[in-house]
Amino acid sequence: MASLQVQLAKDTIVGYVNSKKTPAPPAEVPPEMVHRAGVFVSIHKGDNLRGCIGTIEPHKSNVAEEIIANAIAAATRDPRFDPITPDELDDLKISVDVLLTPEPVESPDRLDPKKYGLIVECGYRRGLLLPDLPGVTIAQEQIDICRAKGGIRPGENIKLYRFEVKRYE
């Protein structure tokens, strides 16, 4: 059985793709979703990423509302993919990552791509990578991917922030 977080994301995606209407948040927000946090919703079709959108810091009043907004965005506004269509809905696997508070790190040797996600920051530009992603096994890979995502060139001074997630699949 899917977690409440994944079920909310899935119900949101199915409802939005079929009707183009944003569902209302739950009348009673479950206790594990009443706090505020950044949330990423990832959608896979088979082994392939089909959409992933999230927020580093919360923009909504609780995790449930954050999941709803990011589920719709992952399904319809990830610039790397066409919007999800109704005929794909039965083939999707959805995961939800709720971010814990990022903490600054002074050195890449304090990173562990299996345990920690990473935010690389240079001025107002930031790139983020979730933890425990297939194929990302060393900190330098994580840093390079985050730099590219944030439009941060090699050699530019960066700040590193690591974070853990609660992952629901």
DANORDA-V150756 format. One record per residue. D_FIRST is the distance of its C-alpha to the first C-alpha in Angstrom with 1 decimal. Layout:
# DANORDA-V150756
d_first = <D_FIRST;D_FIRST>
This chain:
# DANORDA-V150756
d_first = <0.0;3.8;6.6;9.2;11.4;9.7;8.9;12.6;13.9;12.5;13.8;17.0;17.6;17.3;19.4;21.9;22.4;23.0;25.1;26.4;25.7;24.1;21.7;22.6;20.8;18.9;21.7;20.5;19.1;16.6;18.6;16.8;17.9;21.4;23.2;24.7;23.8;23.9;20.8;20.2;17.9;17.9;17.4;17.8;18.8;18.9;20.4;22.3;21.9;22.1;22.3;22.1;23.6;23.6;25.9;27.5;28.5;26.8;28.4;26.6;26.6;23.1;20.0;18.4;21.5;21.7;18.2;19.4;22.7;21.6;18.9;21.8;24.2;22.1;21.7;25.4;27.6;27.1;30.7;29.9;28.1;28.7;26.4;23.3;24.2;22.5;22.7;20.6;17.5;15.7;16.5;15.2;12.9;12.8;13.0;14.5;17.2;18.8;22.3;24.2;27.9;29.9;32.8;36.0;36.9;40.4;39.9;37.6;37.7;35.5;32.7;30.0;27.9;25.1;24.8;26.3;26.2;29.7;31.7;35.2;37.6;41.2;42.6;40.4;38.6;35.3;32.9;29.4;27.2;23.8;23.5;22.4;23.0;23.9;27.7;28.6;29.9;32.9;33.8;36.5;34.1;31.9;35.0;36.4;33.3;33.2;36.9;36.6;33.7;36.0;39.2;40.7;43.4;44.1;46.6;45.6;45.1;41.4;39.5;36.3;33.4;30.4;27.1;23.8;20.4;17.1;14.8;11.3;9.7>
